[in-house]
Amino acid sequence: MTIRLRTAHTADLAPAELDAARALLDAAFDGDFGDEDWDHGLGGLHVLVHDASGLAAHGAVVMRRVRHRGRWLRTGYVENVAVRADARRTGLGGRVMAELERVVDRAYDLGALSASDDGAALYTARGWRPWRGEVHALSPDAGIVRLPEEEGSTYVRAALAGPLDPARELLFDWRDGDVL
């Protein structure tokens, strides 16, 4: 089977490619993937894996800001990772993540993502670690707010910033919809 991997910025993807990625994500998340979820993965780099049947896997990395130990870190935030149902457990998710990790490790201070229960094993196996400290966000209305519901699903990858201190919180920039 011939597999083709492509990395491209949102601006370089044709409307049909974006439509195919959105359809893959809608199917992969069984209707639990909304417009704000889609929007979170736009504006950065996409990794698309095609096989003989079309788009088989997708993931994106976008830049966010996260404050840790008083320093705002350029954070490569991984979004919209999915594999087509008939192509799961064939290594395509790992291929997508390898390319996203290459970008994170070389261009960002920190890598972060919010893992679903199904995705956590993939990320852990690849060296992503669950964040053991508190998670906060900078709200436009209430200032700094704690997000305890995100503390079990936030995973990090210490890139250029080096080791993180779980005794100190991560403070994420705000965005509409799910903050993380």
C-alpha positions in Angstrom: 0.0 0.0 0.0 1.4 3.4 -1.0 1.2 6.0 1.8 1.8 9.7 1.1 2.5 12.2 3.9 2.2 15.9 3.4 2.9 18.8 5.7 1.3 22.1 4.8 0.1 25.3 6.4 -3.6 26.0 6.4 -3.1 28.7 3.8 -1.6 26.1 1.4 -4.4 23.6 1.6 -7.1 23.6 -1.1 -10.7 23.9 0.0 -11.2 20.3 -1.0 -8.3 19.2 1.3 -9.8 21.2 4.2 -13.2 19.7 3.5 -11.7 16.1 3.5 -9.9 16.8 6.8 -13.1 18.2 8.4 -15.1 15.2 7.2 -12.4 12.8 8.6 -12.6 14.5 12.0 -16.4 14.6 12.0 -16.5 10.8 11.4 -13.6 10.0 13.8 -15.3 11.9 16.7 -18.7 10.4 16.1 -20.5 13.8 15.9 -18.7 15.2 18.9 -16.5 17.6 16.8 -17.9 21.1 16.4 -17.0 24.2 14.4 -14.9 25.6 17.3 -13.0 22.4 17.5 -12.2 22.7 13.8 -11.3 26.4 14.2 -8.7 25.5 16.9 -6.7 23.5 14.3 -6.6 26.2 11.7 -3.8 28.7 11.1 -0.9 26.3 11.7 0.7 23.3 10.1 -1.3 20.2 9.1 -0.1 16.7 8.5 -2.1 14.7 6.1 -1.6 11.1 5.3 -3.2 9.6 2.2 -3.6 6.0 1.2 -5.3 4.4 -1.8 -8.7 5.3 -0.3 -8.0 9.0 0.3 -7.3 10.9 3.4 -6.4 8.4 6.1 -5.0 10.5 8.9 -4.7 14.1 10.0 -3.2 16.3 12.7 -2.3 19.9 13.2 -0.1 22.0 15.3 -0.9 25.7 16.1 0.9 28.2 18.2 -0.4 29.2 21.5 1.1 31.0 24.5 1.4 29.3 27.9 2.9 31.0 31.0 5.0 28.8 33.2 7.3 30.0 36.0 6.6 33.6 35.0 7.6 33.1 31.4 5.3 33.0 28.4 6.3 30.0 26.2 5.7 29.6 22.5 3.7 26.4 22.6 3.1 24.1 19.7 -0.5 22.9 20.5 -1.5 19.7 18.8 -5.0 19.6 17.5 -7.4 17.6 15.4 -5.6 14.3 15.4 -7.6 11.5 13.8 -7.3 8.3 11.8 -10.0 7.0 9.5 -11.8 4.0 11.1 -10.6 1.4 8.6 -7.0 2.6 8.9 -6.6 2.6 12.7 -4.0 0.5 14.4 -1.8 0.6 11.3 0.8 3.2 12.5 -0.7 6.2 10.7 -1.4 8.1 14.0 2.2 7.6 14.9 3.4 8.9 11.5 1.2 12.0 12.0 2.5 12.5 15.5 6.2 12.0 14.5 5.9 14.9 12.0 4.0 17.1 14.5 6.6 16.3 17.2 9.4 17.2 14.8 7.9 20.7 14.4 7.2 21.1 18.1 10.7 20.0 19.1 12.5 22.4 16.7 10.2 25.4 16.7 8.5 25.7 20.1 9.4 26.0 23.7 6.8 23.5 24.7 4.4 21.0 23.2 0.9 20.6 24.7 -2.4 18.8 23.8 -5.6 17.7 25.3 -6.0 13.9 25.0 -9.1 12.0 24.7 -9.3 8.7 26.6 -8.8 6.9 23.3 -5.8 9.0 22.3 -3.9 9.0 25.6 -2.1 5.7 25.0 -0.7 7.0 21.7 0.6 10.2 23.2 2.1 8.4 26.3 3.8 5.8 24.2 5.4 8.7 22.2 6.9 10.4 25.3 4.1 12.9 26.0 3.5 13.2 29.7 0.3 14.0 31.6 0.6 17.4 33.3 0.6 16.7 37.0 0.2 20.4 38.1 -2.7 22.8 37.9 -4.1 24.2 34.6 -5.3 27.7 34.3 -6.5 30.0 31.5 -6.5 33.8 31.1 -10.2 34.6 30.7 -11.3 37.8 29.0 -14.0 38.3 31.6 -12.7 36.8 34.9 -9.0 37.0 34.7 -7.1 33.9 35.6 -9.4 30.9 36.1 -8.5 27.4 37.2 -9.6 24.6 34.8 -9.6 21.4 37.1 -11.5 19.5 34.4 -8.5 19.8 32.1 -6.0 18.6 34.6 -6.4 14.9 33.8 -6.3 15.3 30.1 -3.5 17.9 29.5 -0.3 16.4 28.1 3.0 18.2 27.6 6.2 17.7 25.8 9.1 19.7 27.0 10.8 21.0 23.9 13.2 24.0 23.8 12.1 25.2 27.3 13.5 22.2 29.0 12.0 20.6 32.1 8.8 21.9 33.6 7.9 22.2 37.3 4.5 20.6 38.1 4.5 22.6 41.4 3.9 25.7 39.2 0.8 26.0 37.1 0.4 26.2 33.3 -1.5 29.3 32.3 -3.0 29.0 28.8 -4.1 31.8 26.6 -7.8 32.1 26.1 -9.8 30.9 23.0 -13.5 30.4 22.3 -15.1 27.1 22.9 -13.0 24.6 24.9 -10.1 26.5 26.1 -7.8 23.4 25.9 
